[in-house]
Amino acid sequence: MSRLLNAQTHAWLKGFAVSARHLSFTRAAEELHVTTGAVSQQIKQLEERLGFKLFRRLPRRLELTEEGKRLAAVVEDAYQSVGLEVSRLRSGVMSGVIRLRSVPSFLNKWLMPRLPRLQARFPDIELHITAEDSNISLRDGDFDLAIDLNDGHYPGLIITPLMEERIFPVCSPSLLKGRPPLRRPEDLAWYPLLHDITAWRGSQEYGEWRHYLMAVGAPSINLERGYTFNRNHLTMEAAIAGMGVAIARETLITSELDTGALIAPFRARVDTGKHYGIVHATGALDDRRVRAVHDWIVEEVQRSR
């Protein structure tokens, strides 16, 4: 066994674990900062060493074999266990308060369900979290890290891009009863609209709907009507209650479409040109605690993809 699992095999197993997570040699290569050919060669050598195939090479995609699935689960658990133990060993110096700001809807829908994992990894780090709208300026000194939705320009500050945002209309199935069919954006003229008036930094009061309608070629609809809210998740709750058609964010809508609480009447999903990012001051990541929280958020984004 020791001859089978030597230092070279352990190096190949790392490449296998990343490839199995992405089901892509190309994306694995990007994460490992090597070439796609290098990853492919590592997997081939690992398969030869182990004596069985780990992947099926299908047209345009990879698929794990049954042996690959079993090994991937074990290897992933092993790496997570090592990472968790290292984090615990380092937690003696990973203590104190980190001030985190976030736009409220991202905090509520995306970050909150994941925070227990951060707490488990760094039990001695305390987050002091503030939910603030994107219309409140980011001032150096008010936070250690801030999660914001913008075009990526923050004079005097640094941003780590996380994920781009796309938008599309949603409504409750009950809203369609007794009204004309909702088949095209032009049909929205017969429906009440719901608005998040603080959609992203610098957006106008009806900015989400205006952006969507312009992108799909239906700018003539009167959109300055209907209820307005200053939180995306409140707008979604109003839509679930059947109060109107709202603009959903692809990143933040979770189970509502799967459960049927909301439906998307149109196929088109529109790029906003905005993305979520972690904003911080120059030198902030020199603090190992701030760096740990920053890197954990980036890791969670990669996991969610």
Sequence and secondary structure as in RCSB ss.txt:
>XXXX:A:sequence
MSRLLNAQTHAWLKGFAVSARHLSFTRAAEELHVTTGAVSQQIKQLEERLGFKLFRRLPRRLELTEEGKRLAAVV
EDAYQSVGLEVSRLRSGVMSGVIRLRSVPSFLNKWLMPRLPRLQARFPDIELHITAEDSNISLRDGDFDLAIDLN
DGHYPGLIITPLMEERIFPVCSPSLLKGRPPLRRPEDLAWYPLLHDITAWRGSQEYGEWRHYLMAVGAPSINLER
GYTFNRNHLTMEAAIAGMGVAIARETLITSELDTGALIAPFRARVDTGKHYGIVHATGALDDRRVRAVHDWIVEE
VQRSR
>XXXX:A:secstr
 TTTS HHHHHHHHHHHHHHHHT HHHHHHHHTS HHHHHHHHHHHHHHHTS  EEEETTEEEE HHHHHHHHHH
HHHHHHHHHHHHHHHTTTS EEEEEEE HHHIIIIIGGGHHHHHHH TTEEEEEEE  TTS   TTS SEEEEEE
SS  TTSEEEEEEEEEEEEEB GGGGTTS    SGGGGGGS BEEETT STT  TTHHHHHHHHHTT TTS  S 
SEEES HHHHHHHHHTTS BEEEETTT  SHHHHTSSB SS   EEEEEEEEEEE TTGGGSHHHHHHHHHHHHH
HHHH 
